[in-house]
Amino acid sequence: MNEKNPLEDIIFGLDIGTRNVVGTVGYQADDGFHVIAQCVREHQTRSMLDGQIHDIGRVGDTIREVKEVLEEAIGTSLTQVCIAAAGRVLRTVTTQVTYEYPEETVVTGEDLHTLDLMGIDQAQQELLAEGDNRYKFYCVGYSVMKYYLNDELFSSLEGHKANKIDEIIIVTFLPEDVVDGLYSAVERAGLQVANLTLEPIAAINVAIPENFRMLNIALVDVGASRVRDLFKEATKNAPCIVFIDEIDAIGRSRDSKYGGGNEEREQTLNQLLSEMDGFDSSKGILILGATNRPEILDKALLRPGRFDRRIIVDKPDLKGRVEILKVHSKDVKMDETVDLDAIALATSGAVGSDLANMINEAAINAVKEGREFVSQKDLFAAVEQVLVGKEKKDRIMSKEERRIVSYHEVGHALISALQKNSEPVWG
């Protein structure tokens, strides 16, 4: 039997990003997708911004360069491509849609397709109802989250009998001018668009020639979408407080000194900056962010009108440590030997998470020894475990290691003895 030539069903996917263009060529087999060749080229100039093409000619040139490199690698011409895109103006709408039968009916694939189209149309109407007239949005993909059969959750509906079927669906939109720009740039490179999506793997999957289907996307840029939804919800519930913990995860500096940024994180940061523009006391929204690494935050986040006031939360003092220990130990059974003041005195420099961990480790120590109540001995052992590390009882030190440790510890004693104001060293 003659083996099928994989180049007959070749799949070409392009991820057109703000910083670069990634081209992937491969084919689908029974055991998965096989990559034949891949090429990455950066845009020569800032010809794209936030996923939107500003210079169609230059982006088209970059796409053509990627195409030619891949054609040389595989030895055949590429004419059709699936493109993946993103952008700050990406909009996602989650909606639930219902289809009722006149009588109990077996659900078919066509019924599910109709339900999908109803969901897309309903999402489009909800988007229009928001009143954003800056863009004319184009649906670039959808993903069904849940199916319901007669109000019961089902993983698949086809073949079941039903009076009513529902689905919760996420529908994704891009402005038509963004889509038009992508199509124009691809056509300049001598390619035709087979499908458009927002993630390169999904673009490849939907491009399989023998099985073209409506786009089922894996969402990217979900961070920016969540930021929009967050501020929309905050505006509805004003006055309110928005608290963003570990803000350095999305607010890291775009300067290469701190590792630069990736495209998705930049889109999320840009959306946050955009939402915070023009904020004042009349909005009734207070935004707080917390981080252990303020030095790596993007400068734009710290400008007046955004995060322009810094409050340093230092490590807790003795009284603070006592109160924190009380909070974390309130649901832990402890015997009469426990003295939290003594534990607080022994944990100078510990932060809240350290103290919580100590209580947890003390409880584990008690359970290991078959006791119902935590003792002071358990707590002091936990303090050592958290601050110094667990004791390595099975570790055997060599004679040389013991000699080195002895010199080290004697050094501490000598320094202490030579200091004028230190406590006396007793032998």
DANORTA-V211920 format. One record per helix or strand of 2 or more residues. SS is the DSSP state (A for helix, B for strand). FROM is the first residue (numbers start at 1). TO is the last residue. If there is no record, write none. Layout:
ss | from | to
SS | FROM | TO
SS | FROM | TO
//
This chain:
ss | from | to
A | 6 | 9
B | 11 | 16
B | 20 | 29
B | 32 | 42
B | 48 | 49
B | 52 | 53
A | 56 | 74
B | 80 | 84
B | 91 | 106
A | 109 | 129
B | 137 | 149
B | 152 | 154
B | 161 | 175
A | 176 | 188
B | 192 | 197
A | 200 | 206
A | 209 | 211
A | 222 | 236
B | 240 | 244
A | 248 | 251
A | 256 | 258
A | 263 | 276
A | 281 | 283
B | 285 | 289
A | 294 | 296
A | 299 | 302
A | 318 | 329
A | 340 | 345
A | 352 | 368
A | 376 | 387
A | 399 | 418
//
